[in-house]
Amino acid sequence: MKLKALGATLLMVTTVGACRTESPKVVVLDGWWTPDFAQGTCDLAASWLKENRHLINQIGCENVPACREVMRLYTACTARDPKEQAREFEEVIKSEFAKSTSCGGIVFARHGRAATEPPNPWALALINKPHWTLIVDYEPGKATQDWTLVGASIEPQPTLVSGTGSAREIVRKVCTVVNGRGGKTLD
């Protein structure tokens, strides 16, 4: 009798354990921040050039600290709408998530679309559950972008990881962290 009870208990534990599914890991891209950051960066570049125009005209851009970098940024900002450039970069990130095998088991969503688009219902549902937030400080014209991954809703102590990279590099690093394949840090 004890053997049957033990067997039934083991069968139940094995069955329940096999049926339990782990919640998907979720990364939500802050889609409001990226284009707003791009626009703000461009506004600062335009303002700096306006404030320093007299000096630049007087001694030349090459003799004014930061002028070349600001001119590069300003040129990229005026080539096309900076918010549109940021949205395109977000689309590349989304595509890289879909293609990267290191992102297996991770659900990706962008919360905060252009004002003309309806809200993403999937992202709205996901932000109310434990998730990681990806923030991209998009700067027009740069080959690599600064980013931050915040996992405040994942663990009791917020996880904060940041770096710089192309869309592919950002995705690879983010997925490494989210899937727990990187090292664990304690502060």
Secondary structure, DSSP 8 states (H G I E B T S, - for coil): -HHHHHHHHHHHHHHHHHH-----EEEEEETTHHHHHHHHHHHHHHHHHHHHHHHHHHH-GGGSTTHHHHHHHHHHHHHS-HHHHHHHHHHHHHHHHHH-GGGTTEEEEEE---TTS---HHHHHHTTSS-EEEEEE--TT-SSEEEEEE-TTTSSS--EEEEEE-HHHHHHHHHHHHTT-S-----
